[in-house]
Amino acid sequence: MNKIYIIAPTILLAIYIFFYRGFLVENETKVARVAQEKAAIVAAEAAKKADTERKSREDTDKRAADRAAKEKDETEKRLAKYNADNKRILDDKSGYESDTQRFTRMIADLERELAGLRTQKETVNRENLELLKKVELARIAKRNAELNIQRMTEMISRRAAASALTAPPPAPVAPAGRS
């Protein structure tokens, strides 16, 4: 019985080792295959990732180029508008300066004309006042002359009334009786 204790476990150990070795070989091939599949998946993912990064980079570069072109166009448009506005402002400025010069000349001409008209008005006013003064002096002279005439007439009439030559002769008396 003692041998059975040694022989049965040894046979079972030999069977176990036989299956274990077969399992190890099979397991190594399976592990190698899984490792290859994982490596292939990782390589595919890396390639996919690289492709995605490349596409993303290309898209980003394209967007950056589009943005740069758009910004350049906007900058050129703003610059063109700025230059056009500056030109318009300068043209307006020169127009306003010419208008200012024209209006300045017009103001000077009108001021000269106004000064001439004021002088003419003063002359006319002075002549008017002199004529009014002459008219008033003529009226005063006329009134004085009329007063002198009245005084002279009154004086002559008083003298005539006081004089016997101007008295009318007495009225003839009618004879009495013949009627």
C-alpha positions as a Markdown table, in Angstrom:
| # | Residue | x | y | z |
|---|---|---|---|---|
| 1 | Met | 0.0 | 0.0 | 0.0 |
| 2 | Asn | 2.8 | 2.2 | 0.5 |
| 3 | Lys | 3.7 | 2.1 | -3.1 |
| 4 | Ile | 0.3 | 3.1 | -4.2 |
| 5 | Tyr | 0.7 | 6.3 | -2.3 |
| 6 | Ile | 3.8 | 7.1 | -4.3 |
| 7 | Ile | 2.9 | 5.7 | -7.7 |
| 8 | Ala | -0.6 | 7.1 | -8.0 |
| 9 | Pro | 0.5 | 10.7 | -7.2 |
| 10 | Thr | 3.5 | 10.3 | -9.5 |
| 11 | Ile | 1.3 | 9.1 | -12.4 |
| 12 | Leu | -1.2 | 11.9 | -11.7 |
| 13 | Leu | 1.7 | 14.3 | -11.5 |
| 14 | Ala | 3.0 | 13.1 | -14.9 |
| 15 | Ile | -0.4 | 13.4 | -16.4 |
| 16 | Tyr | -0.7 | 16.9 | -14.9 |
| 17 | Ile | 2.7 | 17.9 | -16.2 |
| 18 | Phe | 1.7 | 16.5 | -19.7 |
| 19 | Phe | -1.5 | 18.6 | -19.8 |
| 20 | Tyr | 0.2 | 21.5 | -18.1 |
| 21 | Arg | 2.9 | 21.7 | -20.9 |
| 22 | Gly | 0.3 | 21.4 | -23.6 |
| 23 | Phe | -1.6 | 24.2 | -21.9 |
| 24 | Leu | 1.5 | 26.3 | -21.6 |
| 25 | Val | 2.3 | 25.9 | -25.3 |
| 26 | Glu | -1.3 | 26.7 | -26.2 |
| 27 | Asn | -1.4 | 29.5 | -23.7 |
| 28 | Glu | 1.8 | 31.0 | -25.1 |
| 29 | Thr | 0.4 | 30.9 | -28.6 |
| 30 | Lys | -2.9 | 32.4 | -27.4 |
| 31 | Val | -1.1 | 35.1 | -25.4 |
| 32 | Ala | 1.2 | 35.8 | -28.4 |
| 33 | Arg | -1.9 | 36.0 | -30.6 |
| 34 | Val | -3.7 | 38.3 | -28.2 |
| 35 | Ala | -0.6 | 40.4 | -27.8 |
| 36 | Gln | -0.4 | 40.6 | -31.6 |
| 37 | Glu | -4.1 | 41.5 | -31.9 |
| 38 | Lys | -3.6 | 44.1 | -29.1 |
| 39 | Ala | -0.5 | 45.4 | -30.9 |
| 40 | Ala | -2.5 | 45.5 | -34.2 |
| 41 | Ile | -5.4 | 47.3 | -32.4 |
| 42 | Val | -3.0 | 49.7 | -30.8 |
| 43 | Ala | -1.2 | 50.3 | -34.1 |
| 44 | Ala | -4.6 | 50.8 | -35.8 |
| 45 | Glu | -5.7 | 53.2 | -33.1 |
| 46 | Ala | -2.3 | 55.0 | -33.3 |
| 47 | Ala | -2.7 | 55.2 | -37.1 |
| 48 | Lys | -6.3 | 56.3 | -36.7 |
| 49 | Lys | -5.2 | 58.8 | -34.1 |
| 50 | Ala | -2.3 | 60.0 | -36.3 |
| 51 | Asp | -4.7 | 60.3 | -39.2 |
| 52 | Thr | -7.3 | 62.2 | -37.0 |
| 53 | Glu | -4.5 | 64.5 | -35.7 |
| 54 | Arg | -3.3 | 65.0 | -39.3 |
| 55 | Lys | -6.8 | 65.8 | -40.5 |
| 56 | Ser | -7.4 | 68.0 | -37.4 |
| 57 | Arg | -4.1 | 69.8 | -38.1 |
| 58 | Glu | -5.0 | 70.2 | -41.7 |
| 59 | Asp | -8.4 | 71.5 | -40.8 |
| 60 | Thr | -6.9 | 73.8 | -38.2 |
| 61 | Asp | -4.4 | 75.1 | -40.7 |
| 62 | Lys | -7.1 | 75.5 | -43.3 |
| 63 | Arg | -9.3 | 77.4 | -40.8 |
| 64 | Ala | -6.3 | 79.5 | -39.7 |
| 65 | Ala | -5.5 | 80.3 | -43.4 |
| 66 | Asp | -9.2 | 81.2 | -44.0 |
| 67 | Arg | -9.3 | 83.3 | -40.9 |
| 68 | Ala | -6.0 | 85.0 | -41.9 |
| 69 | Ala | -7.3 | 85.6 | -45.4 |
| 70 | Lys | -10.6 | 86.9 | -44.0 |
| 71 | Glu | -8.8 | 89.2 | -41.5 |
| 72 | Lys | -6.6 | 90.4 | -44.3 |
| 73 | Asp | -9.6 | 91.1 | -46.5 |
| 74 | Glu | -11.3 | 92.9 | -43.6 |
| 75 | Thr | -8.1 | 94.8 | -42.9 |
| 76 | Glu | -7.8 | 95.8 | -46.5 |
| 77 | Lys | -11.5 | 96.8 | -46.6 |
| 78 | Arg | -11.1 | 98.9 | -43.4 |
| 79 | Leu | -7.9 | 100.4 | -44.8 |
| 80 | Ala | -9.6 | 101.2 | -48.1 |
| 81 | Lys | -12.6 | 102.7 | -46.2 |
| 82 | Tyr | -10.2 | 104.7 | -43.9 |
| 83 | Asn | -8.4 | 106.0 | -47.0 |
| 84 | Ala | -11.7 | 106.8 | -48.7 |
| 85 | Asp | -12.9 | 108.6 | -45.6 |
| 86 | Asn | -9.7 | 110.5 | -45.3 |
| 87 | Lys | -9.9 | 111.5 | -49.0 |
| 88 | Arg | -13.5 | 112.6 | -48.5 |
| 89 | Ile | -12.6 | 114.5 | -45.4 |
| 90 | Leu | -9.7 | 116.3 | -47.2 |
| 91 | Asp | -12.0 | 117.0 | -50.1 |
| 92 | Asp | -14.6 | 118.4 | -47.8 |
| 93 | Lys | -12.0 | 120.3 | -45.9 |
| 94 | Ser | -10.7 | 121.9 | -49.2 |
| 95 | Gly | -14.3 | 122.6 | -50.2 |
| 96 | Tyr | -15.0 | 124.2 | -46.8 |
| 97 | Glu | -11.8 | 126.2 | -47.0 |
| 98 | Ser | -12.8 | 127.5 | -50.5 |
| 99 | Asp | -16.3 | 128.3 | -49.1 |
| 100 | Thr | -14.7 | 130.1 | -46.2 |
| 101 | Gln | -12.5 | 132.2 | -48.5 |
| 102 | Arg | -15.5 | 132.9 | -50.7 |
| 103 | Phe | -17.7 | 133.9 | -47.7 |
| 104 | Thr | -14.9 | 135.9 | -46.2 |
| 105 | Arg | -14.6 | 137.9 | -49.5 |
| 106 | Met | -18.4 | 138.2 | -49.6 |
| 107 | Ile | -18.4 | 139.4 | -46.0 |
| 108 | Ala | -15.7 | 142.0 | -46.8 |
| 109 | Asp | -17.6 | 143.2 | -49.9 |
| 110 | Leu | -20.8 | 143.4 | -47.9 |
| 111 | Glu | -19.1 | 145.2 | -45.0 |
| 112 | Arg | -17.7 | 147.7 | -47.6 |
| 113 | Glu | -21.1 | 148.1 | -49.1 |
| 114 | Leu | -22.6 | 148.5 | -45.7 |
| 115 | Ala | -20.1 | 151.1 | -44.7 |
| 116 | Gly | -20.9 | 153.0 | -48.0 |
| 117 | Leu | -24.6 | 152.7 | -47.3 |
| 118 | Arg | -24.1 | 153.9 | -43.7 |
| 119 | Thr | -22.1 | 156.9 | -45.0 |
| 120 | Gln | -24.8 | 157.5 | -47.6 |
| 121 | Lys | -27.4 | 157.3 | -44.9 |
| 122 | Glu | -25.6 | 159.7 | -42.7 |
| 123 | Thr | -25.2 | 162.1 | -45.6 |
| 124 | Val | -28.9 | 161.8 | -46.5 |
| 125 | Asn | -29.9 | 162.2 | -42.8 |
| 126 | Arg | -27.6 | 165.3 | -42.5 |
| 127 | Glu | -29.2 | 166.7 | -45.7 |
| 128 | Asn | -32.6 | 165.9 | -44.4 |
| 129 | Leu | -31.9 | 167.6 | -41.1 |
| 130 | Glu | -30.5 | 170.6 | -43.0 |
| 131 | Leu | -33.5 | 170.8 | -45.2 |
| 132 | Leu | -35.8 | 170.5 | -42.2 |
| 133 | Lys | -33.8 | 173.2 | -40.5 |
| 134 | Lys | -34.2 | 175.4 | -43.6 |
| 135 | Val | -37.9 | 174.7 | -43.8 |
| 136 | Glu | -38.3 | 175.5 | -40.1 |
| 137 | Leu | -36.2 | 178.7 | -40.5 |
| 138 | Ala | -38.4 | 179.6 | -43.5 |
| 139 | Arg | -41.5 | 179.0 | -41.5 |
| 140 | Ile | -40.1 | 181.1 | -38.7 |
| 141 | Ala | -39.2 | 183.8 | -41.2 |
| 142 | Lys | -42.7 | 183.7 | -42.7 |
| 143 | Arg | -44.3 | 183.9 | -39.3 |
| 144 | Asn | -42.1 | 186.9 | -38.4 |
| 145 | Ala | -42.9 | 188.5 | -41.7 |
| 146 | Glu | -46.6 | 188.0 | -41.2 |
| 147 | Leu | -46.3 | 189.4 | -37.6 |
| 148 | Asn | -44.4 | 192.4 | -39.0 |
| 149 | Ile | -47.1 | 192.8 | -41.7 |
| 150 | Gln | -49.8 | 192.6 | -39.0 |
| 151 | Arg | -47.9 | 195.0 | -36.8 |
| 152 | Met | -47.4 | 197.5 | -39.6 |
| 153 | Thr | -51.0 | 197.2 | -40.7 |
| 154 | Glu | -52.2 | 197.8 | -37.2 |
| 155 | Met | -49.8 | 200.7 | -36.8 |
| 156 | Ile | -50.9 | 202.2 | -40.1 |
| 157 | Ser | -54.6 | 201.7 | -39.1 |
| 158 | Arg | -54.0 | 203.4 | -35.8 |
| 159 | Arg | -52.3 | 206.3 | -37.4 |
| 160 | Ala | -54.9 | 206.6 | -39.9 |
| 161 | Ala | -57.6 | 206.5 | -37.3 |
| 162 | Ala | -55.8 | 209.2 | -35.3 |
| 163 | Ser | -55.4 | 211.4 | -38.4 |
| 164 | Ala | -58.1 | 213.9 | -39.4 |
| 165 | Leu | -57.6 | 213.2 | -43.0 |
| 166 | Thr | -58.8 | 209.8 | -42.7 |
| 167 | Ala | -62.0 | 210.9 | -40.9 |
| 168 | Pro | -65.0 | 210.9 | -43.2 |
| 169 | Pro | -66.8 | 214.1 | -43.8 |
| 170 | Pro | -69.9 | 214.7 | -41.8 |
| 171 | Ala | -73.1 | 213.7 | -43.4 |
| 172 | Pro | -75.1 | 216.3 | -45.1 |
| 173 | Val | -78.1 | 217.6 | -43.3 |
| 174 | Ala | -81.2 | 217.7 | -45.2 |
| 175 | Pro | -83.1 | 220.9 | -45.5 |
| 176 | Ala | -86.2 | 220.9 | -43.6 |
| 177 | Gly | -89.2 | 221.7 | -45.2 |
| 178 | Arg | -89.3 | 220.8 | -48.7 |
| 179 | Ser | -90.6 | 217.6 | -48.7 |
